[in-house]
Amino acid sequence: MTRLIPYAGFAALAVLSYLLLAAGKPPAVTGLFLVSGLAVGSLYALGGIGLVVLYRATGVLNLASGAIGAAAVMCAWQLQQWAVPGWLTWIAAILIGVALSLLYGRLLAPRLAWRDPVVKAVATLGFALVILGLTAFAWEDDVRKFSLPTDAMGLKLLGMRVTVTRLIVVGAAVAMVAAIWLYLERTRTGLQMRALADDRGVSAMIGVRILRVEGIAWGLAGAIAGFTGLMFGDLIRLDPVIITFMVIPSAAAAICGRLDNLGLVLAGGLAIGVAESLLTLSPVLKSVRPTAPFVIAALVLMLMQRNARLLFAKD
């Protein structure tokens, strides 16, 4: 029963945000912001899931995931300009995400495997800057529009039209949590990933093929980053810089899940998205909207450490 308390907390946060910020507003307007918040929160959750999967398998907090997603969606946009069929642009974006992630995971990450987690995280930040620089070199800063075929399709929910793209994002986040949980818990490779996260040296001694298992983790994280960048470029804005820094609220969602629990990552990402979206309705608080992920993540960290004992505490 105690396991449900964090989920109830995130649900209460979303409900409280709606009651406080949507009071007195027309239901049609608040409903649109709520749906938008769920879609954006699903993107944050997807980004956080990619971070957690890789962190659990390799101990690397990949701060380059946003940049990988940005490069993937920019390539997909370019293919659209060349009149490539839409479904091929989806596949291309995901494959580019996988390729960039594997490039780092196979060439650079093994050389930093025994370094401190902070060093490994900063190294991925350097990789993000390299990708962002190459993206800026390839495409000039300009206003662009990226769209998917599903944008033109929609359903009526509670009197509102919701595009299929938004439904895909929410559904993908839920499906991803279930699929990855099953993969980690029920497959041999998933067991090896968890063993590798616990102790790399012991895993090597018992016969785990470290580079192979880490390669799978990097490839999976890259596919998630490519898909997330694709959706972000469509639903929010096609801007490489903005998409690159999407990793920040994604990291906040990952922290909500304690960098371990995928279900809490999903719940935290949705709560962050809803709170952030509803803050737009407040003339006073809309200016602090970008800080919502940090505030929520900080509160989660404080609650996580509430009963923890400091290492330097006296007996």
Phi, psi and omega in degrees: 000323182295337180293337182277348184300313179300321178297317178297324179296315179292322177296319179296322178298315180296316180295316180297320177300318180294316183294322183281321188264339182259002182298130178082356180267152178300136181304326180297323181286311181295327178297320178297318179292325178294314179296318178298319179295322178295320179294313179294320178298326176295323176296316177300319180295318179299315176300318179294324178298317177300319178296317183291317179303313181291321181294320180294330183269328188236344184079013181255125172270102190278096179281000178267000185297323178295318179294323177298316177296322179296314179297321181296313183287329176294321176295321178296319177299316180298320177296324176298320179295334178269013176064031174284139179307145186303317183295331177289328178293324176300308182298318181298318181298316181293319179294323177294320176300316178298316183296315180294319180295317179293328178303314178286316186295329182264331184264322187251317185302318181299331180285346180247011188300329185260008179274168179297151179304325180295319179298316180295322179293317180295325178298320178292330176295320175299319177297322178299318180294324177296313180298316180297320178296317178294323178294317179295327178290322183283325182232126178292154179292116183203163177279123181230158178233124176245128182227156179242154180304330182288350178294330183277351180256143181205168178230152176269116178234117180054038177083001181246147176271122180244125182291153179296330179300316179295320179294323178298318181297312181295315179296321180296321180297315180294315181296323181295319178300313182295316183293317182289323177300314179297321181295316182288328186268332191245355181246159180295318179296321177298320176297320179293323177298316180293323177294321180295322179293326181288314182201109183295318183295313180295322179300319178295322182293328182268007172099010177289129178280093192300310183297324179294313182295317178295324178298320177297317180296316179295318179296319178296317179297322178294320178297318178295318179296318179297315179295317180296317177298321178300312181291322181295317179297332179276313188276329186252284183194138178271083180220115184305323181293313181297317181292324178301316182277005171299341181296338183291304175294333175295319177295324177297319177296321178296322178294323176301330177266012178059026181056030184212315188265110183293325178298318178289330174299315178297311180298317180295318179298317179295318180296318179297314181298316180295313180298317181296318181292316182291335177298337178296334181286343183263120178299332183276318188264352184296337179288339180261011181306317181295343182274353184305314179300321182291318181296314181295317179297321179295319178296319178297317179298318180295319178292323179296324184266005186301316182257008180281146181261133179294145183296332183261010180290147181278152177292000000 
